[in-house]
């Protein structure tokens, strides 16, 4: 089944991705529905990273020779690309190795023992998260609370997979210092309402940390319009390489934030007994950075921009709508999360009767269909719904309606296969 109303020509897009030329499981077409875990890479990204190593490889910010100049120009050019992508200023962009590292950077900086640290969390302070967080945006705050004696509280999730904001004034109270939440759930697909949460957090003087791993690769982001204070996403979910993440923070906050890692490049002056730190963003980029990966990320964001984030988002919603409608016609299927496309992204988690999600995932794999199964690094959320695992399909710009049909047919095949087992 083709979807003529889609704003994207997926046949043309797929030609840019070398992996779709291969087959899997005895010659079957690869149906890749696991972009929520990691995205596939276009040839332009693969070439950009490889060409850095081929022609420009040198340590950035260190040498006086031509290769070092070229490497530094490419690396800082990548920072400019990310700033443009987020509609931020260039000095607000910090490169990390992952979104997970970005979140840990903040959590450790907020527990620095420096008495001059305005962000220092202490006993009696409150940290607010949500029940739908990926472990990467839960455990760092959980451990920060344990280290400092701060209180960790959370927004609960409704049966429909939305945040329950009925107690927002109680949860985000005058003791609250940090509110950390996901922009879009990696399990439920829910896009969270930020305006009310950000307004309440700022009303009590708290900072808002946004995990945008599932949103930034799929929809246009404007950090000023979002109103948050810090934002992170990972390159590998946005068509980019692994080993590169982004942390954005408001410049006035970054200037006061203490560093997380220490070493070369992040210093201003060093004696045998003391050191002072370079301005942001260099203060947070100790050691030789992931240079080629940053260049690859810049190429990925250029690709996404050229295709158009609005078109990508609209295309994914059509596929999501198609899958939700198809699952609604399967008697034993149960969707976890919103059953409409309102404030929702292209991630759908579900179960099918008594078939264990791992068994369903293996059967689908035998048909060439790659999905994710398990708790999706969100154990508290799956426990909230009284389950141990789900099967998850997540869409991106290279998926099409025929692949949704293939998934639905695969589910029907699994039902028949497991019927008497």
C-alpha positions as CSV (number, residue, x, y, z in Angstrom):
1,X,0.0,0.0,0.0
2,X,1.5,3.4,-1.0
3,X,0.5,6.6,0.7
4,X,0.2,9.2,-2.0
5,X,-0.6,11.9,0.5
6,X,2.9,11.7,2.1
7,X,5.0,14.9,1.6
8,X,8.1,12.7,1.1
9,X,9.2,10.5,-1.8
10,X,10.6,7.7,0.3
11,X,11.8,5.8,-2.8
12,X,14.2,8.6,-3.6
13,X,15.3,9.0,0.0
14,X,16.0,5.3,0.4
15,X,18.5,5.5,-2.4
16,X,20.7,7.7,-0.2
17,X,21.0,4.9,2.4
18,X,23.4,2.1,1.5
19,X,22.0,-0.3,4.0
20,X,18.7,-0.6,2.2
21,X,20.5,-2.2,-0.7
22,X,21.1,-5.4,1.4
23,X,18.7,-8.2,2.3
24,X,18.3,-10.1,5.5
25,X,17.1,-13.5,6.7
26,X,17.6,-15.5,3.4
27,X,17.1,-12.7,0.9
28,X,14.2,-10.8,2.5
29,X,13.8,-7.1,2.1
30,X,15.0,-5.2,5.2
31,X,12.1,-3.4,6.9
32,X,13.8,-1.3,9.5
33,X,11.4,0.0,12.2
34,X,13.9,0.6,15.0
35,X,15.0,4.2,14.4
36,X,14.0,5.1,18.0
37,X,17.0,3.0,19.0
38,X,19.4,4.2,16.3
39,X,18.9,5.6,12.8
40,X,20.4,4.5,9.5
41,X,23.0,6.7,7.8
42,X,22.9,8.3,4.4
43,X,26.0,8.0,2.2
44,X,26.7,11.7,2.6
45,X,27.2,11.2,6.4
46,X,29.3,8.1,5.9
47,X,31.5,10.0,3.4
48,X,31.8,13.1,5.5
49,X,33.1,11.2,8.5
50,X,35.5,9.1,6.3
51,X,36.7,12.1,4.3
52,X,37.7,13.8,7.5
53,X,40.0,10.9,8.3
54,X,41.2,10.7,4.8
55,X,42.1,14.3,4.2
56,X,41.9,16.5,7.3
57,X,42.8,14.3,10.3
58,X,44.6,16.2,13.1
59,X,43.9,17.2,16.7
60,X,41.7,20.3,16.8
61,X,42.6,23.4,18.8
62,X,46.2,22.1,19.2
63,X,48.5,22.4,16.2
64,X,49.8,25.3,14.2
65,X,50.1,23.3,10.9
66,X,47.6,23.2,8.0
67,X,45.9,19.9,8.9
68,X,45.2,21.2,12.4
69,X,43.8,24.4,11.0
70,X,41.5,22.4,8.6
71,X,40.4,20.0,11.4
72,X,39.6,22.9,13.7
73,X,37.7,24.7,11.0
74,X,35.7,21.5,10.3
75,X,35.0,20.9,14.0
76,X,33.9,24.4,14.8
77,X,31.9,24.5,11.5
78,X,30.0,21.5,12.9
79,X,29.2,23.5,16.0
80,X,27.8,26.3,13.9
81,X,25.7,23.7,12.0
82,X,24.2,22.4,15.3
83,X,23.6,25.9,16.5
84,X,21.7,26.7,13.3
85,X,19.7,23.5,13.6
86,X,18.6,24.4,17.2
87,X,18.3,28.1,16.4
88,X,20.8,28.8,19.1
89,X,24.1,30.7,19.4
90,X,27.3,28.9,18.6
91,X,28.8,29.3,22.1
92,X,25.8,27.5,23.6
93,X,26.6,24.2,21.8
94,X,28.7,21.6,23.7
95,X,29.8,18.4,22.0
96,X,29.7,15.3,24.2
97,X,29.9,11.6,23.3
98,X,26.2,11.0,23.8
99,X,23.0,12.5,25.3
100,X,23.7,10.2,28.3
101,X,27.0,11.9,28.9
102,X,25.3,15.3,28.5
103,X,22.8,14.5,31.2
104,X,25.5,13.1,33.5
105,X,27.6,16.3,32.8
106,X,24.7,18.4,34.2
107,X,24.0,16.1,37.1
108,X,27.7,16.0,38.3
109,X,28.1,19.8,37.7
110,X,25.0,20.3,39.9
111,X,26.7,18.4,42.7
112,X,30.0,20.1,42.6
113,X,31.4,20.9,46.0
114,X,32.5,24.3,45.1
115,X,30.8,26.8,47.5
116,X,30.6,29.3,44.6
117,X,28.6,26.9,42.5
118,X,25.1,28.6,42.2
119,X,23.7,25.3,40.9
120,X,24.9,23.2,43.9
121,X,22.1,20.8,45.0
122,X,21.8,20.2,48.7
123,X,19.6,18.4,51.2
124,X,16.1,19.8,51.2
125,X,16.2,20.7,47.5
126,X,13.8,19.0,45.1
127,X,14.4,17.4,41.7
128,X,11.4,16.7,39.5
129,X,11.3,14.1,36.7
130,X,8.5,12.0,35.1
131,X,7.5,8.3,35.1
132,X,8.1,8.1,31.4
133,X,11.8,8.9,31.4
134,X,14.4,6.8,29.7
135,X,17.0,5.6,32.2
136,X,19.5,8.1,30.9
137,X,17.2,11.0,32.2
138,X,16.3,9.2,35.4
139,X,19.3,7.5,36.9
140,X,21.7,10.6,36.8
141,X,19.0,12.6,38.8
142,X,18.3,9.6,41.0
143,X,22.0,9.4,41.9
144,X,22.3,13.1,42.3
145,X,19.5,13.0,44.9
146,X,21.3,10.2,46.7
147,X,24.6,12.0,46.7
148,X,23.2,15.2,48.0
149,X,20.2,14.3,50.1
150,X,17.8,16.1,47.7
151,X,14.3,14.8,47.2
152,X,13.4,13.1,43.9
153,X,9.7,13.3,42.9
154,X,7.9,12.7,39.6
155,X,4.9,13.4,37.4
156,X,2.8,10.2,37.0
157,X,1.6,8.9,33.7
158,X,-2.1,8.5,33.0
159,X,-3.5,5.3,31.5
160,X,-3.6,7.1,28.2
161,X,0.1,7.7,28.3
162,X,0.0,11.4,29.1
163,X,1.6,13.2,32.0
164,X,-0.8,14.0,34.9
165,X,-0.4,17.7,35.5
166,X,-3.1,18.0,38.0
167,X,-0.6,18.3,40.9
168,X,1.9,20.5,39.1
169,X,2.0,23.2,41.8
170,X,2.5,20.6,44.5
171,X,5.3,18.8,42.6
172,X,7.1,21.8,41.4
173,X,7.2,23.7,44.7
174,X,9.5,26.4,46.1
175,X,12.2,23.8,47.0
176,X,12.5,22.7,43.4
177,X,15.8,23.3,41.7
178,X,15.7,21.0,38.7
179,X,12.9,19.8,36.4
180,X,14.1,17.1,34.0
181,X,11.8,15.5,31.4
182,X,11.7,14.0,28.0
183,X,10.3,16.0,25.1
184,X,8.9,12.8,23.5
185,X,8.6,9.4,25.1
186,X,10.8,6.7,23.6
187,X,8.1,4.1,24.5
188,X,4.7,5.9,24.3
189,X,5.4,8.4,21.5
190,X,3.8,11.0,23.7
191,X,4.9,14.6,23.1
192,X,4.8,16.3,26.4
193,X,3.3,19.8,27.0
194,X,6.2,22.0,27.9
195,X,4.7,25.4,28.3
196,X,2.9,24.9,31.6
197,X,5.8,22.9,33.1
198,X,8.4,25.4,32.0
199,X,6.4,28.3,33.3
200,X,5.8,26.7,36.7
201,X,9.5,25.7,37.0
202,X,10.7,29.2,36.2
203,X,8.2,30.7,38.6
204,X,9.9,28.9,41.5
205,X,13.5,29.5,40.1
206,X,14.1,26.0,38.9
207,X,16.0,25.1,35.7
208,X,14.4,22.8,33.0
209,X,16.5,20.1,31.4
210,X,14.9,18.6,28.2
211,X,15.8,15.2,26.8
212,X,15.2,15.8,23.0
213,X,16.6,12.5,21.8
214,X,13.3,11.4,20.3
215,X,12.2,14.8,19.1
216,X,15.1,16.7,17.7
217,X,15.7,14.2,14.8
218,X,12.1,14.4,13.8
219,X,10.7,17.9,14.2
220,X,12.0,21.4,14.0
221,X,13.4,22.7,17.3
222,X,13.7,26.3,18.4
223,X,15.3,26.4,21.9
224,X,14.2,29.9,22.5
225,X,10.5,29.1,21.8
226,X,10.7,26.0,23.9
227,X,11.8,28.1,26.8
228,X,13.9,25.3,28.5
229,X,17.3,26.0,30.0
230,X,19.3,22.9,28.8
231,X,18.6,20.5,26.0
232,X,20.3,17.4,24.7
233,X,20.1,15.0,21.8
234,X,22.3,12.2,20.4
235,X,23.7,12.2,16.9
236,X,23.1,8.6,16.1
237,X,19.3,9.0,16.3
238,X,19.5,11.9,13.8
239,X,21.2,10.1,10.9
240,X,24.6,10.9,12.4
241,X,27.4,8.8,13.7
242,X,27.6,7.1,17.0
243,X,29.9,8.7,19.6
244,X,28.6,12.3,19.3
245,X,26.0,14.0,21.4
246,X,24.9,17.6,21.9
247,X,24.3,19.6,25.0
248,X,22.7,23.0,24.6
249,X,22.5,25.5,27.5
250,X,21.6,29.1,27.9
251,X,24.9,31.1,27.7
252,X,24.3,32.8,31.0
253,X,23.9,29.5,32.7
254,X,26.8,27.8,31.0
255,X,29.1,30.6,32.2
256,X,28.4,29.8,35.8
257,X,28.3,26.0,35.4
258,X,31.4,24.2,36.7
259,X,33.1,21.6,34.5
260,X,32.5,17.9,34.6
261,X,35.7,16.5,33.1
262,X,39.2,17.9,33.6
263,X,42.2,17.8,31.3
264,X,43.5,19.4,28.2
265,X,41.8,22.1,26.2
266,X,39.3,23.0,28.9
267,X,41.7,25.2,30.9
268,X,42.6,28.9,30.9
269,X,45.7,28.7,33.2
270,X,47.4,25.9,35.2
271,X,49.9,25.9,38.0
272,X,51.1,22.9,40.0
273,X,48.5,23.7,42.6
274,X,45.6,25.3,40.8
275,X,43.8,25.8,37.5
276,X,41.2,28.1,36.0
277,X,38.7,27.1,33.3
278,X,38.3,28.3,29.7
279,X,35.0,29.9,28.8
280,X,32.1,27.7,27.6
281,X,31.9,25.6,25.4
282,X,35.6,24.6,25.7
283,X,35.3,24.3,29.5
284,X,33.1,21.2,28.9
285,X,35.1,19.6,26.2
286,X,38.2,18.1,27.9
287,X,40.6,16.0,25.8
288,X,40.7,15.5,22.1
289,X,37.0,15.5,21.0
290,X,35.1,13.3,18.6
291,X,36.1,15.4,15.6
292,X,35.1,13.2,12.7
293,X,31.8,12.3,14.4
294,X,31.0,16.0,14.8
295,X,31.7,16.5,11.1
296,X,29.4,13.5,10.3
297,X,26.7,15.0,12.5
298,X,26.9,18.3,10.7
299,X,26.3,16.4,7.4
300,X,23.4,14.6,9.0
301,X,21.7,17.8,10.1
302,X,22.2,19.3,6.7
303,X,20.5,16.3,5.2
304,X,17.5,16.6,7.5
305,X,17.3,20.3,6.9
306,X,17.3,19.8,3.2
307,X,14.5,17.2,3.3
308,X,12.6,19.4,5.8
309,X,11.8,18.6,9.4
310,X,8.1,19.6,8.9
311,X,7.8,17.1,6.1
312,X,9.5,14.4,8.1
313,X,7.2,14.9,11.0
314,X,4.1,14.9,8.8
315,X,5.2,11.8,7.0
316,X,5.9,9.9,10.3
317,X,2.4,10.9,11.6
318,X,0.8,9.4,8.5
319,X,2.6,6.1,9.1
320,X,1.7,6.2,12.8
321,X,-1.9,6.8,12.0
322,X,-1.8,3.9,9.6
323,X,-0.3,1.6,12.2
324,X,-2.6,2.6,15.0
325,X,-5.6,2.0,12.7
326,X,-4.2,-1.4,11.7
327,X,-3.6,-2.4,15.3
328,X,-7.1,-1.3,16.3
329,X,-8.4,-4.0,13.9
330,X,-6.3,-6.7,15.6
331,X,-8.5,-8.0,18.4
332,X,-5.6,-9.1,20.7
333,X,-3.4,-6.0,20.1
334,X,-3.0,-3.4,22.8
335,X,-1.3,-0.1,22.3
336,X,0.5,1.6,25.1
337,X,0.3,5.4,24.7
338,X,-1.9,7.8,22.9
339,X,-4.2,6.1,20.4
340,X,-4.5,9.2,18.3
341,X,-1.8,11.3,16.6
342,X,-2.5,14.4,18.7
343,X,0.7,15.5,20.5
344,X,2.3,12.2,19.4
345,X,5.4,11.1,17.5
346,X,6.2,8.1,15.3
347,X,6.8,5.5,18.0
348,X,4.2,2.8,18.8
349,X,4.6,0.2,21.5
350,X,2.2,-2.6,21.7
351,X,1.5,-6.2,22.8
352,X,-0.4,-8.9,21.0
353,X,-2.3,-11.3,23.3
354,X,-0.3,-13.9,25.0
355,X,2.6,-13.7,22.5
356,X,5.6,-12.6,24.5
357,X,7.1,-9.4,22.9
358,X,10.5,-11.1,22.5
359,X,8.8,-14.0,20.6
360,X,6.9,-11.6,18.4
361,X,10.1,-9.7,17.7
362,X,11.9,-12.9,16.7
363,X,9.1,-13.9,14.4
364,X,9.0,-10.5,12.8
365,X,12.8,-10.7,12.4
366,X,12.4,-14.0,10.5
367,X,10.3,-12.0,8.1
368,X,12.9,-9.3,7.7
369,X,11.2,-6.8,10.0
370,X,13.4,-5.1,12.6
371,X,11.5,-3.9,15.7
372,X,12.6,-3.3,19.3
373,X,11.4,-5.5,22.1
374,X,11.8,-5.2,25.9
375,X,11.4,-2.4,28.4
376,X,13.2,0.1,26.2
377,X,15.4,1.4,29.0
378,X,12.2,2.6,30.8
379,X,11.5,0.0,33.5
380,X,9.5,2.3,35.8
381,X,7.2,3.0,32.9
382,X,6.6,-0.6,31.9
383,X,6.0,-1.5,35.6
384,X,3.5,1.4,35.7
385,X,1.5,-0.4,33.0
386,X,1.9,-3.8,34.7
387,X,3.9,-5.3,32.0
388,X,7.5,-6.5,31.5
389,X,8.0,-5.7,27.9
390,X,6.4,-4.4,24.7
391,X,7.1,-4.6,21.0
392,X,8.0,-1.2,19.6
393,X,7.9,0.1,16.0
394,X,9.5,3.5,15.4
395,X,9.4,5.4,12.1
396,X,11.7,7.7,10.2
397,X,11.9,9.5,6.9
398,X,13.0,6.4,5.0
399,X,10.0,4.2,6.0
400,X,6.9,4.0,3.9
401,X,3.3,2.7,4.0
402,X,4.2,-0.7,2.5
403,X,6.4,-1.3,5.5
404,X,3.5,-0.7,7.9
405,X,1.5,-3.2,5.9
406,X,4.4,-5.6,6.2
407,X,4.4,-5.2,10.0
408,X,0.7,-5.7,10.3
409,X,0.9,-8.8,8.0
410,X,3.8,-10.0,10.2
411,X,1.8,-9.7,13.3
412,X,-1.0,-11.7,11.7
413,X,1.5,-14.3,10.7
414,X,2.8,-14.5,14.3
415,X,-0.7,-14.9,15.6
416,X,-1.2,-17.9,13.3
417,X,2.3,-19.3,14.1
418,X,1.9,-19.1,17.9
419,X,-1.8,-20.1,17.9
420,X,-1.3,-23.7,18.9
421,X,2.0,-23.2,20.8
